[in-house]
Amino acid sequence: MYRISTKKGVKEMCGRFYLHTPLEELKSVFHFDYSHELEPRYNIAPTQSVLAIVQENERRIGHLFDWGLVPSWAKDTSFRHKMINARAETLTEKPSFKSSFRSKRCIILADGFFEWKKEGKTKVPYRIQLKTSQPFAFAGLWEKWEKGEEPLYTCTIVTTEPNELVGKLHHRMAVILKDEHIDAWLDPTITDTDYLQSLLKSYPADEMEYSQVSSLVNSPKNDVKQCIEPI
C-alpha cells in the first residue's frame, strides 16, 4: 500500500512490488524479446521503471516504462504519481484510461507485491505472492507522451476487488492475469471492452500466500533482498 497526499486528503493505493526472477527465466515463461539487462528489484515504487510487455506485430516485446501513467493529451507529467493504479470497473469511463484500455494494454511482471495492515498503532508490511513462488503478470495500461524533449513511456496497474486473502490486508488488489488470458489482454486487435473487463477478476485466494516482512520495505530507498524475506 502506497500513501499519496492529494488536495482531498490521503489516498491509499496498491503501490509496491518486487521482481527478482532472472531475465532468461522470465523470457521462457512469458515468451518475449528484451535485449537489455535486468537487475533484481526488491522494492519497486511509483515513478520508477518497471518491466512491461506489449504486443507488437504479433510479437511480445519487453520495455521499461515509468510507473505512473501520463495520458498523451496531458499538458505535463506532474500528476503521474497519482496514476499508478486504474480501477477495472471504470476503465471505460475515465478519460485518462479509455484510450489505452482499448489499444495500449500491457502486462507488468512481478514475483510478488506488498501491502500494509494496521496492527495497533503501527502498520505492518506483508509480502504477497503465489504459493508456487512463480512470477506472474499484472494487467497494465501504457501511454506515450510526446510533449517533452523526448518521448515518455508510462504505465499503470489495473486494480479490482480483493480476494479473501488480500482482503485481510487491503480493500483493493492488483489484477493478476490468469495464463490463459494474457494473449487476449495483449492483443491490440481485441477492442470488446465488455470482454476485456471480464478478464479483470481477483486472482484465486487459495493459490496465494502472504508473510510478514521487515519494515525496511517502508522506504522506497531500501531495495535489498531483506525487503522480501519473511520474519
Long-range contacts (C-beta under 8 A, 24 or more apart in sequence): 1-114, 1-115, 1-116, 1-123, 1-169, 1-170, 2-45, 2-46, 2-84, 4-46, 4-81, 4-82, 6-82, 11-82, 12-170, 12-171, 13-84, 13-85, 13-159, 13-172, 14-85, 14-113, 14-115, 14-157, 14-159, 14-170, 14-172, 14-173, 14-174, 15-45, 15-46, 15-84, 15-85, 16-43, 16-44, 16-45, 16-113, 16-114, 16-217, 16-220, 17-44, 17-110, 17-111, 17-112, 17-113, 17-114, 17-138, 17-174, 18-42, 18-43, 18-44, 18-110, 18-111, 18-112, 18-113, 18-114, 18-127, 18-227, 18-228, 19-44, 19-50, 19-51, 19-109, 19-110, 19-111, 19-135, 20-111, 20-225, 20-228, 21-109, 21-111, 21-135, 25-135, 26-51, 26-109, 26-135, 29-134, 29-135, 30-60, 30-107, 30-109, 30-135, 30-137, 30-182, 31-60, 32-59, 32-60, 32-61, 32-62, 33-59, 33-60, 33-61, 33-62, 34-61, 34-62, 36-64, 40-225, 41-223, 42-223, 42-224, 42-225, 42-226, 42-227, 42-228, 43-114, 43-216, 43-217, 43-220, 43-222, 43-223, 43-224, 43-227, 44-223, 45-220, 46-81, 46-84, 47-80, 47-81, 48-220, 50-108, 50-155, 51-108, 51-109, 52-106, 52-107, 52-108, 52-109, 52-140, 52-142, 52-155, 53-106, 53-107, 53-108, 53-109, 53-137, 53-186, 54-104, 54-105, 54-106, 54-142, 54-186, 55-186, 55-187, 55-188, 60-186, 63-106, 63-142, 63-153, 64-153, 65-106, 65-108, 65-142, 65-153, 65-154, 65-155, 66-152, 66-153, 66-154, 66-155, 67-154, 67-155, 67-156, 67-157, 68-154, 68-155, 68-156, 69-96, 69-97, 69-100, 69-141, 69-142, 69-143, 69-154, 69-155, 69-156, 70-143, 70-145, 70-152, 70-154, 71-95, 71-96, 71-99, 71-100, 71-143, 71-145, 72-99, 72-143, 72-144, 72-145, 72-146, 74-145, 74-147, 75-147, 76-147, 77-145, 77-148, 77-152, 77-154, 80-154, 83-154, 83-156, 84-156, 84-157, 85-156, 85-157, 85-158, 85-159, 85-172, 85-174, 86-141, 86-156, 86-157, 86-158, 86-159, 87-158, 87-159, 87-160, 87-172, 88-139, 88-158, 88-159, 88-160, 88-175, 88-197, 88-200, 89-160, 89-197, 91-141, 91-158, 91-193, 91-197, 92-193, 92-197, 97-141, 97-156, 99-143, 100-141, 100-142, 100-143, 101-141, 101-193, 101-196, 102-191, 102-193, 103-188, 103-191, 104-141, 104-142, 104-143, 104-144, 104-188, 105-139, 105-140, 105-141, 105-142, 105-185, 105-186, 105-188, 105-196, 106-140, 106-141, 106-142, 106-155, 106-186, 107-137, 107-138, 107-139, 107-140, 107-177, 107-182, 107-185, 107-186, 108-137, 108-138, 108-140, 108-155, 108-157, 109-135, 109-136, 109-137, 109-138, 110-135, 110-136, 110-137, 110-138, 111-135, 111-136, 111-228, 112-228, 113-174, 114-213, 114-217, 115-166, 115-169, 115-170, 115-210, 116-169, 116-170, 117-168, 117-169, 117-170, 124-212, 125-212, 125-213, 125-214, 125-215, 125-217, 125-218, 126-169, 126-210, 126-211, 126-212, 126-213, 127-210, 127-211, 127-212, 127-213, 127-228, 127-230, 128-165, 128-166, 128-169, 128-208, 128-209, 128-210, 129-208, 129-209, 129-210, 130-207, 130-208, 130-209, 131-207, 131-208, 131-209, 132-207, 136-176, 136-177, 136-203, 137-176, 137-177, 137-182, 138-174, 138-175, 138-176, 138-177, 139-174, 139-175, 139-176, 139-177, 139-185, 139-199, 139-200, 158-200, 160-200, 160-201, 160-202, 161-202, 162-202, 163-202, 163-203, 163-204, 163-205, 163-208, 164-205, 165-205, 165-208, 165-209, 165-210, 166-202, 166-205, 166-208, 166-210, 169-210, 173-202, 173-203, 175-200, 175-201, 175-202, 175-203, 176-203, 178-203
